[in-house]
Amino acid sequence: MSQDAIVMLKADHKEVRALFREFQKSSTTDARKGKLVEQIIEQLTVHTYIENEVMYPRVRELLPDLEDDVLESYEEHHVADVLVMELAGMSPEDERFEAKTTVLIENVTHHIEEEEQDWFPKVREGLSRTQLRDIGAELAEAKERAPRRPEQPSALKKTVDAVIS
């Protein structure tokens, strides 16, 4: 049986938060921090892709009252996309590497908290278990084909205009 979409997304959030904590606690070498940021970039690239390509469009279709929430989430993803693209081109020795990673962590943490505390409960209330499992199956399929690096084709979110039309 496929997994509930919200359960899947929360599991991704948990993995990303663990990487964030490890980065923040790390007093290790630049090389280790560089590896952690590479993992963060991959996790966020996959996660934002599946939300942008599956979760947000399906919720917009099924729960039109959540339109403003979805549009805000697209914009929060856009900010994360910009930071991820910039980080992908940096090395741990760059003087702004740690600061940029910290800003990314702060922004994504805010986004995760908003989704989990506000948006996910609304989605769970508005959709049936079957709908959430169906979306979960779509998320799992999208995860298989998702880009792993921000410079790969289709990695960055569609513009909101393209999504609306």
N, C-alpha and C positions, 0 to 999 in steps of 0.2 A: 504494500500500500504506500502511496506517495505521502510525503510529509506536508504538513500544514505550512503554508507560505510564511506566516509570521514566525513560526518555530525555526524555520530555516534561516530567515534573515537575522533573528536574534542569535543564532549560533554563529553566524558570520560576525556579528557585532562583538560577541564574546572573544573570538579569535583576534580581531583587530585590537580590542582593548588590551588583551594580553601582550601583544606586540608593543603597543603604546607604553604600557607599564614597564616592560623590559627596557625599552629605549630610555625612558625617564629615569629609571633606577641605575642604568648602566654608567659606570665610570670606566668602562673598558676602552680599548683602543678605537681609533677612528675606523679601522677595518671592521670591527664587530658592529659598530653603529651603522656603518655603510651597509652591511648585510641585513641588519634589522630594517633599515629604510627600504632596501630592495624588497623585502618580504611585505612591508606595509604597502608599498606601491602596487605590488601584485595583488594583494588582498583587496585593496580599495578599487583598483581597476576592474577586477572581476565583479565585486559587489555593486559598484555604481552602475556597471553595464547591465546587470540583471534587473536591478531596480528600475533603471531608465527604460529598458526594453520590454519588461514584462510587468512588474508590479505596479508602477505608476500608471501606465496606459490602461491596465485592467481595472484599477481602482477608479480612475477617471470615468471609465465606461460604466461601471457597475454602481458607483456611488458619486454621482455628480455633485452632491453637496460638499464633497471633500476637494473640489477643484482648487481652491485657494491653498490648501495644505500641500497638494501635489505640486503646484507651481512654485511654492516656496522651497520644497524639497529639490526640485530641479535646479533652482538657483543656488542652493547650498551645495549641491553636487558640482555645479559649475565652479564655485570658489575652490572646492577640493581638487577639481580637475586641473585648474591653473597651478595650484601649489604642487601637485603631483608631477605635472609636466616640468616645472622648474626644477624640482628635486631630482627628477630622473636625469637631468643634464648636469648635475653637480657632483662633486666628490666630497667625501667626508672632511677633507682638508679645507674646503671652501669656508671662509669666515662666516658666511650666512647659513651654512648647512644646518647647524643645530637650531638656530633661531627659526628658520623656515619650517623645519620639522615640528618644532614646538607649536607654531601657529597652525600647522595642519592638524596636529593632535587636538588642539583646543577647538578648532572649527568642527572637526568630525565628531568629537565627543559631544559637543552641543547638539549636533544633528542627530546622533544616536539617541541621546536622552529625550529629545523632542519626539522622535519616532516612537520610542518605546513607551513613554509616559502619556503621550497625547494622541498621536496618529494611529498606532497599532490598536489601541482599545476601540477607537471609532471604527476601524476597518473590521475588527473581530465582531463588533456589535452589528455591523451592517451586512456582513456576508455570512453565508452558511458554511458549515464545516466542509461540505462537498466543494463549494466554490474555492475555499482556501486550499483544499488539497489539490484541486485542478490547477490553481495558480502555482502551487508548490511544484507540481510536475513540470509546468512550463519554466519555472525558475531553474529546476535541475537540468532541463534540456539546454537552457540558455547558458548555464554555467559551463557546460561541456564545450560550447563553441565560443565562449567569452574570450576577448583578448586578455593577455596577461601583462602587457606593458602599455603605457599610455600612448606611445608613438605608433602602435599597431592600428591598422584601419579599423574603424568603427569603435575605437576605445572611448573616445570622448562623446559625451552626451549629444544628442540631437539638439538643435536650437529649439527653444520653446515654440517659435513660429512654425517650424517644420512639424512639431508634434501636434500643434493645434489644427493645422490644415489637413 
